[in-house]
Structure formats: structure tokens, C-alpha cells
């Protein structure tokens, strides 16, 4: 939070921003810097693993699916970064290890589609952006980039189910 504060103080000093607007803009700058850090770490991992194209495609597909599905949320920022990087490294590992296993990819795609259908029934049945993303991803599974989509759907589904489990556990503890 120190970097955002420095940026905000500088903007207030230069009369670019009023003092009353600082909290909103400070949060926005924080979100941008935090996500940039996560993406930078992911891209560095992809360069080290010689999987830049795969990583770029993975980020392109995993990010939007993850935002729409929701799912597991860490209680700390470090936990969030760590869990994202574990999923990311796991995706690269499975891609390298099981690239030729089409059956595994089919299972992952089915799992991802079921997760999409489930979340669509529960909370977003009329959201046109959500439906557009679902049908676009399903349509793209017929193209050569289906492996990226399969991994994105699978890991998003896993995080969604972990989120449901965590939510259920929290609800049971409240009772």
C-alpha cells in the first residue's frame, strides 16, 4: 500500500487530484499494481519454462473465466498470489506432461462446461456477457487452441468448487 500512497500524495501535491478523491483512486492504483505484479510473475514463469505462447493464451482465457465464475478466495493477498501461481505452474506442467492425452482434455472440457452450466443456473442466467463468453469458449473448443481453453475451464471449475466448499463450511460454522 506504500506505492499507491506515494503516487496519491504526488497527485494531490500537483493538484491533479483532490484530497477527498484519494481513497477511491488509491484503491484503483492498488488493484492495477497488484494485478500487474501477478501478471509479471506469471510471464516470468512462462519465460523460464519456455512456454510464453501457452502462458499468454492461458492468461487470456483463464482470467475472464475466473472473474465470471468466482470461486475460492484466499483470506490474504499473499495466499491469493500463491494460489494463482500454483494453478499457473500446474497448468504449464499438465500442458507439457499430457499434451497428447486427448481423453484428459475432453474430461477437463466436460468438467468446465458443467461448472459453467451450474453457475449460470445459480446466479447469472440472463447476463448476456456471461452467455457470450460461455458460447465463445465452447465454440473455440473446435479450434486448435482448445487445449488452452480446456485448462482454463478446468482450473476455473476447480476454484469454483473450492469456493463453494469454503462457503458451505463457513455457513455450517455460523449455525
Backbone as a printed PyTorch tensor [residue, N CA C, xyz], in Angstrom:
tensor([[[  0.8180,  -1.1930,   0.0000],
         [  0.0000,   0.0000,   0.0000],
         [  0.8660,   1.2620,   0.0000]],

        [[  2.1510,   1.1430,   0.2040],
         [  3.0290,   2.3060,   0.2480],
         [  3.1760,   2.9550,  -1.1210]],

        [[  3.2980,   2.1530,  -2.1600],
         [  3.4770,   2.6900,  -3.5050],
         [  2.2770,   3.5240,  -3.9170]],

        [[  1.0800,   3.0290,  -3.6470],
         [ -0.1270,   3.7720,  -4.0120],
         [ -0.1910,   5.0930,  -3.2490]],

        [[  0.1850,   5.0550,  -1.9870],
         [  0.1550,   6.2730,  -1.1590],
         [  1.1200,   7.3220,  -1.7070]],

        [[  2.2960,   6.8890,  -2.1100],
         [  3.2800,   7.8130,  -2.6860],
         [  2.7240,   8.4460,  -3.9570]],

        [[  2.1140,   7.6210,  -4.8180],
         [  1.5340,   8.1240,  -6.0660],
         [  0.4110,   9.1110,  -5.7690]],

        [[ -0.4540,   8.7760,  -4.8200],
         [ -1.5750,   9.6580,  -4.4750],
         [ -1.0890,  10.9740,  -3.8710]],

        [[ -0.0970,  10.9100,  -2.9940],
         [  0.4530,  12.1360,  -2.4000],
         [  1.0270,  13.0530,  -3.4740]],

        [[  1.7130,  12.4680,  -4.4300],
         [  2.2770,  13.2390,  -5.5350],
         [  1.1700,  13.8850,  -6.3690]],

        [[  0.0970,  13.1460,  -6.6230],
         [ -1.0140,  13.6840,  -7.4190],
         [ -1.7430,  14.8060,  -6.6760]],

        [[ -1.8670,  14.6930,  -5.3690],
         [ -2.5050,  15.7530,  -4.5800],
         [ -1.6070,  16.9910,  -4.5590]],

        [[ -0.2980,  16.7920,  -4.3980],
         [  0.6520,  17.9130,  -4.3820],
         [  0.6110,  18.7070,  -5.6780]],

        [[  0.4750,  18.0000,  -6.7860],
         [  0.4820,  18.6440,  -8.1050],
         [ -0.9170,  19.1160,  -8.5200]],

        [[ -1.8830,  19.0240,  -7.6220],
         [ -3.2810,  19.4320,  -7.8670],
         [ -3.9360,  18.6730,  -9.0240]],

        [[ -3.5390,  17.4560,  -9.2210],
         [ -4.1760,  16.5930, -10.2170],
         [ -5.4110,  15.9540,  -9.6040]],

        [[ -5.3850,  15.7680,  -8.3060],
         [ -6.4250,  15.0460,  -7.5810],
         [ -6.7470,  15.7910,  -6.2910]],

        [[ -8.0350,  15.8220,  -5.9330],
         [ -8.3980,  16.4480,  -4.6590],
         [ -8.2430,  15.4240,  -3.5310]],

        [[ -8.0360,  15.9180,  -2.3310],
         [ -7.7990,  15.0420,  -1.1790],
         [ -8.9830,  14.1250,  -0.9020]],

        [[-10.2000,  14.5740,  -1.1980],
         [-11.3750,  13.7370,  -0.9170],
         [-11.4840,  12.5410,  -1.8720]],

        [[-10.8590,  12.6420,  -3.0450],
         [-10.9140,  11.5460,  -4.0220],
         [ -9.7970,  10.5140,  -3.8370]],

        [[ -8.8770,  10.7830,  -2.9580],
         [ -7.7020,   9.9220,  -2.7830],
         [ -8.0510,   8.4640,  -2.4760]],

        [[ -8.9690,   8.1590,  -1.5310],
         [ -9.2250,   6.7380,  -1.2250],
         [ -9.6780,   5.9160,  -2.4310]],

        [[-10.5350,   6.4960,  -3.2560],
         [-11.0340,   5.7630,  -4.4300],
         [ -9.9060,   5.5210,  -5.4240]],

        [[ -9.1640,   6.5620,  -5.7320],
         [ -8.0760,   6.4260,  -6.6920],
         [ -6.9450,   5.5610,  -6.1400]],

        [[ -6.7130,   5.6440,  -4.8360],
         [ -5.6680,   4.8190,  -4.2230],
         [ -6.0080,   3.3390,  -4.3700]],

        [[ -7.2730,   2.9940,  -4.1770],
         [ -7.6830,   1.6030,  -4.3530],
         [ -7.5200,   1.1770,  -5.8170]],

        [[ -7.8950,   2.0470,  -6.7430],
         [ -7.7430,   1.7330,  -8.1680],
         [ -6.2950,   1.4880,  -8.5540]],

        [[ -5.4080,   2.3380,  -8.0730],
         [ -3.9790,   2.1720,  -8.3550],
         [ -3.4710,   0.8780,  -7.7260]],

        [[ -3.9530,   0.5870,  -6.5170],
         [ -3.5650,  -0.6610,  -5.8430],
         [ -3.9570,  -1.8750,  -6.6870]],

        [[ -5.1880,  -1.8980,  -7.1710],
         [ -5.6700,  -3.0330,  -7.9720],
         [ -4.8280,  -3.1880,  -9.2370]],

        [[ -4.5360,  -2.0830,  -9.8950],
         [ -3.7330,  -2.1380, -11.1210],
         [ -2.3300,  -2.6760, -10.8260]],

        [[ -1.6860,  -2.1460,  -9.7950],
         [ -0.3270,  -2.5960,  -9.4580],
         [ -0.3030,  -4.0500,  -8.9950]],

        [[ -1.2980,  -4.4440,  -8.2300],
         [ -1.3810,  -5.8190,  -7.7290],
         [ -1.5290,  -6.8040,  -8.8900]],

        [[ -2.4420,  -6.5010,  -9.8120],
         [ -2.6380,  -7.3860, -10.9620],
         [ -1.4300,  -7.3710, -11.8880]],

        [[ -0.7790,  -6.2270, -12.0250],
         [  0.4330,  -6.1600, -12.8440],
         [  1.5210,  -7.0490, -12.2500]],

        [[  1.6310,  -7.0530, -10.9180],
         [  2.6250,  -7.8980, -10.2540],
         [  2.3370,  -9.3800, -10.5220]],

        [[  1.0760,  -9.7750, -10.3970],
         [  0.7050, -11.1730, -10.6430],
         [  1.0070, -11.5540, -12.0910]],

        [[  0.6550, -10.6890, -13.0340],
         [  0.9160, -10.9780, -14.4450],
         [  2.4120, -11.0340, -14.7350]],

        [[  3.1710, -10.1520, -14.1320],
         [  4.6160, -10.1560, -14.3330],
         [  5.2360, -11.4580, -13.8310]],

        [[  4.8240, -11.8990, -12.6640],
         [  5.3260, -13.1730, -12.1300],
         [  4.9490, -14.3170, -13.0720]],

        [[  3.7060, -14.3180, -13.5460],
         [  3.2530, -15.3740, -14.4560],
         [  4.0540, -15.3600, -15.7520]],

        [[  4.3030, -14.1940, -16.3000],
         [  5.0740, -14.1170, -17.5420],
         [  6.5290, -14.5350, -17.3250]],

        [[  7.0980, -14.2020, -16.1840],
         [  8.4620, -14.6580, -15.8780],
         [  8.5230, -16.1810, -15.7810]],

        [[  7.5200, -16.7710, -15.1550],
         [  7.4570, -18.2360, -15.0790],
         [  7.3510, -18.8240, -16.4790]],

        [[  6.5410, -18.2110, -17.3330],
         [  6.3740, -18.7360, -18.6910],
         [  7.6640, -18.6380, -19.4920]],

        [[  8.4220, -17.5830, -19.2900],
         [  9.7000, -17.4400, -19.9960],
         [ 10.6930, -18.4900, -19.5050]],

        [[ 10.7410, -18.7020, -18.1930],
         [ 11.6390, -19.7150, -17.6220],
         [ 11.2770, -21.1060, -18.1380]],

        [[  9.9860, -21.3860, -18.2740],
         [  9.5200, -22.7060, -18.7380],
         [  9.4700, -22.8100, -20.2600]],

        [[  9.8530, -21.7660, -20.9710],
         [  9.8020, -21.7340, -22.4360],
         [  8.3880, -22.0080, -22.9570]],

        [[  7.4020, -21.4450, -22.2950],
         [  6.0040, -21.6400, -22.6730],
         [  5.2840, -20.2940, -22.7730]],

        [[  5.9120, -19.3210, -23.4090],
         [  5.3390, -17.9780, -23.4520],
         [  3.9930, -17.9580, -24.1770]],

        [[  3.9100, -18.5980, -25.3350],
         [  2.6550, -18.5950, -26.0920],
         [  1.5440, -19.2660, -25.2910]],

        [[  1.8420, -20.4070, -24.7130],
         [  0.8510, -21.1050, -23.8970],
         [  0.4070, -20.2190, -22.7380]],

        [[  1.3590, -19.5870, -22.0860],
         [  1.0370, -18.7480, -20.9360],
         [  0.1830, -17.5590, -21.3360]],

        [[  0.5060, -16.9540, -22.4460],
         [ -0.2870, -15.8260, -22.9330],
         [ -1.7210, -16.2610, -23.2070]],

        [[ -1.8740, -17.3900, -23.8680],
         [ -3.2170, -17.9090, -24.1470],
         [ -3.9180, -18.3050, -22.8490]],

        [[ -3.1850, -18.9090, -21.9370],
         [ -3.7690, -19.2930, -20.6550],
         [ -4.2900, -18.0960, -19.8890]],

        [[ -3.5010, -17.0320, -19.8370],
         [ -3.9410, -15.8170, -19.1450],
         [ -5.1470, -15.2000, -19.8390]],

        [[ -5.1350, -15.2510, -21.1540],
         [ -6.2440, -14.6880, -21.9250],
         [ -7.5510, -15.4150, -21.6340]],

        [[ -7.4900, -16.7270, -21.4600],
         [ -8.7090, -17.4950, -21.2230],
         [ -9.0150, -17.6860, -19.7450]],

        [[ -7.9860, -17.8660, -18.9160],
         [ -8.2230, -18.1240, -17.5010],
         [ -8.7800, -16.8980, -16.7900]],

        [[ -8.2450, -15.7370, -17.0830],
         [ -8.6670, -14.5120, -16.4020],
         [-10.1610, -14.2390, -16.4910]],

        [[-10.7090, -14.1190, -17.6940],
         [-12.1480, -13.8320, -17.8020],
         [-13.0370, -14.9290, -17.2170]],

        [[-12.6530, -16.1730, -17.4060],
         [-13.4560, -17.2690, -16.8590],
         [-13.4380, -17.2040, -15.3380]],

        [[-12.2920, -16.9410, -14.7710],
         [-12.1480, -16.8580, -13.3150],
         [-12.9860, -15.7110, -12.7540]],

        [[-12.9760, -14.5800, -13.4260],
         [-13.7670, -13.4300, -12.9680],
         [-15.2520, -13.7570, -13.0030]],

        [[-15.7070, -14.4200, -14.0570],
         [-17.1340, -14.7320, -14.1820],
         [-17.5800, -15.8400, -13.2400]],

        [[-16.7330, -16.8310, -13.0200],
         [-17.1290, -17.9510, -12.1690],
         [-17.0040, -17.6530, -10.6850]],

        [[-16.0440, -16.8460, -10.3150],
         [-15.8090, -16.6340,  -8.8790],
         [-15.0800, -17.8370,  -8.3350]],

        [[-15.4310, -18.2640,  -7.1380],
         [-14.8080, -19.4510,  -6.5780],
         [-13.9730, -19.1440,  -5.3650]],

        [[-12.9180, -19.8950,  -5.1910],
         [-12.0880, -19.8020,  -3.9910],
         [-11.4140, -18.4350,  -3.9020]],

        [[-11.5030, -17.8320,  -2.7440],
         [-10.8200, -16.5660,  -2.4890],
         [ -9.9770, -16.7240,  -1.2350]],

        [[ -8.7230, -16.4060,  -1.3290],
         [ -7.8170, -16.5070,  -0.1860],
         [ -8.1280, -15.4190,   0.8280]],

        [[ -7.7630, -15.6920,   2.0660],
         [ -8.0020, -14.6960,   3.1130],
         [ -6.8920, -13.6450,   3.1570]],

        [[ -5.7590, -13.9070,   2.5060],
         [ -4.6720, -12.9280,   2.4650],
         [ -4.2570, -12.6710,   1.0220]],

        [[ -3.6140, -11.5390,   0.8020],
         [ -3.1400, -11.2040,  -0.5450],
         [ -2.0410, -12.1620,  -0.9860]],

        [[ -1.1760, -12.5210,  -0.0560],
         [ -0.1000, -13.4570,  -0.3690],
         [ -0.6750, -14.8210,  -0.7560]],

        [[ -1.7150, -15.2550,  -0.0570],
         [ -2.3810, -16.5140,  -0.3860],
         [ -2.9860, -16.4810,  -1.7730]],

        [[ -3.5320, -15.3370,  -2.1560],
         [ -4.1180, -15.1810,  -3.4920],
         [ -3.0380, -15.3150,  -4.5630]],

        [[ -1.9420, -14.5900,  -4.3840],
         [ -0.8400, -14.6590,  -5.3480],
         [ -0.2960, -16.0800,  -5.4160]],

        [[ -0.1050, -16.7030,  -4.2650],
         [  0.4480, -18.0520,  -4.2030],
         [ -0.4790, -19.0590,  -4.8890]],

        [[ -1.7820, -18.9930,  -4.6020],
         [ -2.7070, -19.9580,  -5.2160],
         [ -2.7880, -19.7520,  -6.7220]],

        [[ -2.7650, -18.4930,  -7.1800],
         [ -2.7760, -18.2400,  -8.6210],
         [ -1.5330, -18.8320,  -9.2740]],

        [[ -0.3660, -18.6390,  -8.6580],
         [  0.8670, -19.1450,  -9.2500],
         [  0.9110, -20.6700,  -9.2390]],

        [[  0.3480, -21.2950,  -8.2060],
         [  0.2750, -22.7650,  -8.1650],
         [ -0.5840, -23.2690,  -9.3220]],

        [[ -1.7410, -22.6490,  -9.5180],
         [ -2.6120, -23.0310, -10.6390],
         [ -1.8830, -22.8040, -11.9550]],

        [[ -1.1960, -21.7120, -12.0640],
         [ -0.4930, -21.3580, -13.2880],
         [  0.6260, -22.3490, -13.5970]],

        [[  1.4530, -22.6380, -12.6040],
         [  2.5460, -23.6030, -12.7920],
         [  1.9720, -24.9970, -13.0530]],

        [[  0.8950, -25.3500, -12.3530],
         [  0.2370, -26.6390, -12.5860],
         [ -0.2740, -26.7600, -14.0050]],

        [[ -0.8260, -25.6750, -14.5180],
         [ -1.3220, -25.6780, -15.8920],
         [ -0.1840, -25.9190, -16.8720]],

        [[  0.9180, -25.2240, -16.6920],
         [  2.0720, -25.4140, -17.5790],
         [  2.5900, -26.8490, -17.4730]],

        [[  2.6670, -27.3710, -16.2540],
         [  3.1430, -28.7440, -16.0570],
         [  2.2360, -29.7440, -16.7770]],

        [[  0.9190, -29.6140, -16.5750],
         [ -0.0030, -30.5450, -17.2210],
         [  0.0310, -30.3980, -18.7330]],

        [[  0.2000, -29.1940, -19.2040],
         [  0.2960, -28.9730, -20.6450],
         [  1.5090, -29.6990, -21.2190]],

        [[  2.6500, -29.5520, -20.5510],
         [  3.8760, -30.1980, -21.0350],
         [  3.7850, -31.7180, -20.8930]],

        [[  3.2440, -32.1920, -19.7820],
         [  3.2190, -33.6240, -19.4890],
         [  2.1650, -34.3930, -20.2740]],

        [[  0.9990, -33.7980, -20.4480],
         [ -0.1250, -34.5450, -21.0150],
         [ -0.6400, -33.9510, -22.3160]],

        [[  0.2140, -33.3180, -23.0690],
         [ -0.2330, -32.6510, -24.2880],
         [ -0.9370, -33.6050, -25.2450]],

        [[ -0.4680, -34.8280, -25.3230],
         [ -1.0380, -35.7610, -26.2930],
         [ -2.2420, -36.5310, -25.7540]],

        [[ -2.5850, -36.3550, -24.4890],
         [ -3.7170, -37.0890, -23.9310],
         [ -5.0310, -36.3570, -24.2120]],

        [[ -5.6330, -36.6800, -25.3310],
         [ -6.8750, -36.0080, -25.7000],
         [ -8.0320, -36.3870, -24.7790]],

        [[ -8.0080, -37.5930, -24.2230],
         [ -9.0760, -38.0200, -23.3210],
         [ -9.1100, -37.1350, -22.0770]],

        [[ -7.9350, -36.8440, -21.5270],
         [ -7.8610, -35.9670, -20.3580],
         [ -8.4250, -34.5880, -20.6930]],

        [[ -8.1010, -34.0850, -21.8600],
         [ -8.6110, -32.7830, -22.2770],
         [-10.1260, -32.8040, -22.3940]],

        [[-10.6700, -33.8570, -22.9470],
         [-12.1250, -33.9780, -23.0760],
         [-12.7830, -33.9880, -21.6960]],

        [[-12.2050, -34.7330, -20.7580],
         [-12.7460, -34.7720, -19.3910],
         [-12.7040, -33.3800, -18.7800]],

        [[-11.6080, -32.6700, -18.9700],
         [-11.4820, -31.3230, -18.4070],
         [-12.4880, -30.3710, -19.0370]],

        [[-12.6850, -30.4840, -20.3320],
         [-13.6640, -29.6250, -21.0020],
         [-15.0680, -29.8990, -20.4800]],

        [[-15.4090, -31.1660, -20.3020],
         [-16.7310, -31.5170, -19.7740],
         [-16.9010, -30.9500, -18.3720]],

        [[-15.8910, -31.1020, -17.5440],
         [-15.9260, -30.5610, -16.1840],
         [-16.1310, -29.0410, -16.2120]],

        [[-15.4130, -28.3540, -17.0890],
         [-15.5510, -26.9060, -17.2110],
         [-16.9290, -26.4910, -17.6830]],

        [[-17.4710, -27.2060, -18.6590],
         [-18.8110, -26.8930, -19.1650],
         [-19.8540, -27.1020, -18.0730]],

        [[-19.7240, -28.1800, -17.3070],
         [-20.6600, -28.4260, -16.1970],
         [-20.5770, -27.2890, -15.1810]],

        [[-19.3760, -26.8250, -14.8910],
         [-19.2210, -25.6940, -13.9680],
         [-19.9140, -24.4580, -14.5180]],

        [[-19.7460, -24.2040, -15.8150],
         [-20.4090, -23.0590, -16.4350],
         [-21.9200, -23.1710, -16.3230]],

        [[-22.4490, -24.3510, -16.6450],
         [-23.9020, -24.5430, -16.5910],
         [-24.4030, -24.3470, -15.1710]],

        [[-23.6800, -24.8820, -14.2100],
         [-24.0910, -24.7670, -12.8070],
         [-24.1180, -23.3090, -12.3500]],

        [[-23.0670, -22.5640, -12.6180],
         [-23.0300, -21.1610, -12.1890],
         [-24.0620, -20.3520, -12.9520]],

        [[-24.2960, -20.6990, -14.1950],
         [-25.2830, -19.9770, -14.9910],
         [-26.6700, -20.1480, -14.3880]],

        [[-27.0130, -21.3610, -13.9410],
         [-28.3180, -21.6060, -13.3290],
         [-28.4440, -20.8950, -11.9920]],

        [[-27.3400, -20.8190, -11.2370],
         [-27.4030, -20.2710,  -9.8850],
         [-27.4860, -18.7570,  -9.8460]],

        [[-26.6900, -18.0580, -10.6690],
         [-26.6140, -16.6240, -10.4280],
         [-26.6730, -15.7130, -11.6380]],

        [[-26.3880, -16.1940, -12.8210],
         [-26.2850, -15.2630, -13.9330],
         [-27.0120, -15.7360, -15.1900]],

        [[-28.2380, -16.2030, -15.0720],
         [-28.8730, -16.7690, -16.2590],
         [-29.1870, -15.7580, -17.3520]],

        [[-29.3130, -14.4930, -17.0080],
         [-29.6910, -13.5170, -18.0290],
         [-28.5620, -12.5660, -18.3820]],

        [[-27.3790, -12.7720, -17.8530],
         [-26.2610, -11.8880, -18.1440],
         [-25.7420, -12.1900, -19.5500]],

        [[-25.9580, -11.2810, -20.5150],
         [-25.5600, -11.5670, -21.8980],
         [-24.0480, -11.6980, -22.0740]],

        [[-23.2620, -10.9570, -21.2870],
         [-21.8060, -11.0750, -21.3940],
         [-21.3650, -12.4680, -20.9650]],

        [[-21.9450, -12.9600, -19.8790],
         [-21.6180, -14.3000, -19.3940],
         [-21.9530, -15.3430, -20.4580]],

        [[-23.1520, -15.2520, -21.0180],
         [-23.5630, -16.2130, -22.0440],
         [-22.6820, -16.1120, -23.2840]],

        [[-22.3030, -14.8990, -23.6650],
         [-21.4260, -14.7140, -24.8160],
         [-20.0760, -15.3910, -24.5820]],

        [[-19.5190, -15.2060, -23.3920],
         [-18.2350, -15.8420, -23.0690],
         [-18.3660, -17.3620, -23.0930]],

        [[-19.4400, -17.8800, -22.4970],
         [-19.6500, -19.3300, -22.4760],
         [-19.7040, -19.8800, -23.8940]],

        [[-20.5330, -19.2930, -24.7370],
         [-20.6890, -19.8230, -26.0930],
         [-19.4380, -19.5920, -26.9420]],

        [[-18.7320, -18.5080, -26.7060],
         [-17.4780, -18.2780, -27.4240],
         [-16.4610, -19.3500, -27.0580]],

        [[-16.3140, -19.6270, -25.7670],
         [-15.3560, -20.6390, -25.3300],
         [-15.7450, -22.0190, -25.8410]],

        [[-17.0300, -22.3210, -25.7890],
         [-17.4660, -23.6220, -26.2940],
         [-17.2150, -23.7190, -27.7970]],

        [[-17.4430, -22.6420, -28.5250],
         [-17.1720, -22.6310, -29.9600],
         [-15.6900, -22.7650, -30.2580]],

        [[-14.8670, -22.1280, -29.4520],
         [-13.4230, -22.1860, -29.6690],
         [-12.8340, -23.5550, -29.3570]],

        [[-13.5910, -24.4010, -28.6530],
         [-13.0690, -25.7450, -28.3780],
         [-12.9380, -26.5580, -29.6610]],

        [[-13.5430, -26.0940, -30.7310],
         [-13.4220, -26.7800, -32.0150],
         [-12.1670, -26.3510, -32.7720]],

        [[-11.4260, -25.3910, -32.2460],
         [-10.2340, -24.8720, -32.9160],
         [ -8.9710, -25.4730, -32.2970]],

        [[ -7.8140, -25.2290, -32.9200],
         [ -6.5550, -25.7630, -32.3700],
         [ -6.1910, -25.2230, -30.9810]],

        [[ -6.7690, -24.1110, -30.5530],
         [ -6.4200, -23.5760, -29.2320],
         [ -7.2720, -24.1810, -28.1230]],

        [[ -7.9670, -25.2660, -28.4220],
         [ -8.8560, -25.8810, -27.4290],
         [ -8.1300, -26.3170, -26.1580]],

        [[ -6.8580, -26.6540, -26.2670],
         [ -6.1370, -27.1090, -25.0770],
         [ -6.0280, -25.9890, -24.0390]],

        [[ -5.8330, -24.7560, -24.4910],
         [ -5.7630, -23.6290, -23.5580],
         [ -7.1080, -23.4240, -22.8780]],

        [[ -8.1450, -23.5120, -23.6530],
         [ -9.4930, -23.3250, -23.1140],
         [ -9.8250, -24.4430, -22.1410]],

        [[ -9.4270, -25.6520, -22.4860],
         [ -9.6750, -26.7850, -21.5960],
         [ -9.0380, -26.5950, -20.2350]],

        [[ -7.7910, -26.1760, -20.2240],
         [ -7.1180, -25.9440, -18.9460],
         [ -7.7550, -24.7920, -18.1840]],

        [[ -8.1010, -23.7230, -18.8750],
         [ -8.7310, -22.5740, -18.2070],
         [-10.0610, -22.9760, -17.5920]],

        [[-10.8610, -23.7150, -18.3400],
         [-12.1560, -24.1570, -17.8210],
         [-11.9790, -25.0970, -16.6350]],

        [[-11.0440, -26.0080, -16.7450],
         [-10.8380, -26.9700, -15.6680],
         [-10.4280, -26.2810, -14.3730]],

        [[ -9.3860, -25.4680, -14.4370],
         [ -8.9080, -24.8370, -13.2100],
         [ -9.9030, -23.8220, -12.6600]],

        [[-10.6470, -23.1520, -13.5220],
         [-11.6960, -22.2500, -13.0350],
         [-12.7800, -23.0530, -12.3320]],

        [[-13.1220, -24.1990, -12.8820],
         [-14.1120, -25.0700, -12.2420],
         [-13.6410, -25.5670, -10.8920]],

        [[-12.3680, -25.9280, -10.7950],
         [-11.8110, -26.3810,  -9.5150],
         [-11.8830, -25.2600,  -8.4810]],

        [[-11.4880, -24.0570,  -8.8680],
         [-11.5370, -22.9280,  -7.9360],
         [-12.9730, -22.5940,  -7.5460]],

        [[-13.9010, -22.7510,  -8.4810],
         [-15.3150, -22.5110,  -8.1800],
         [-15.8090, -23.5170,  -7.1400]],

        [[-15.4740, -24.7900,  -7.3360],
         [-15.8980, -25.8140,  -6.3780],
         [-15.2410, -25.6190,  -5.0140]],

        [[-13.9780, -25.2070,  -4.9950],
         [-13.3220, -24.9030,  -3.7220],
         [-14.0260, -23.7470,  -3.0180]],

        [[-14.4520, -22.7560,  -3.7960],
         [-15.1930, -21.6370,  -3.2230],
         [-16.5150, -22.0740,  -2.6360]],

        [[-17.2270, -22.9660,  -3.3310],
         [-18.4930, -23.4900,  -2.8040],
         [-18.2610, -24.2560,  -1.5110]],

        [[-17.2040, -25.0600,  -1.4850],
         [-16.8960, -25.8480,  -0.2900],
         [-16.5550, -24.9330,   0.8830]],

        [[-15.7570, -23.9080,   0.6210],
         [-15.3810, -22.9570,   1.6690],
         [-16.6140, -22.2060,   2.1740]],

        [[-17.4870, -21.8120,   1.2530],
         [-18.7160, -21.0990,   1.6150],
         [-19.6220, -21.9780,   2.4690]],

        [[-19.7520, -23.2500,   2.0800],
         [-20.5860, -24.1930,   2.8270],
         [-20.0200, -24.4090,   4.2300]],

        [[-18.6910, -24.5320,   4.3200],
         [-18.0300, -24.7280,   5.6100],
         [-18.2640, -23.5120,   6.5080]],

        [[-18.1680, -22.3180,   5.9370],
         [-18.3970, -21.0870,   6.6960],
         [-19.8360, -21.0080,   7.1760]],

        [[-20.7850, -21.3760,   6.3110],
         [-22.2060, -21.3590,   6.6860],
         [-22.4800, -22.3480,   7.8110]],

        [[-21.8850, -23.5340,   7.7470],
         [-22.0830, -24.5470,   8.7890],
         [-21.5020, -24.0870,  10.1250]],

        [[-20.4030, -23.3520,  10.0960],
         [-19.8030, -22.8550,  11.3330],
         [-20.6480, -21.7550,  11.9560]],

        [[-21.3570, -20.9820,  11.1270],
         [-22.2020, -19.9010,  11.6280],
         [-23.4370, -20.4200,  12.3430]],

        [[-23.8950, -21.6310,  11.9690],
         [-25.1260, -22.1850,  12.5480],
         [-24.9370, -22.6810,  13.9250]]])
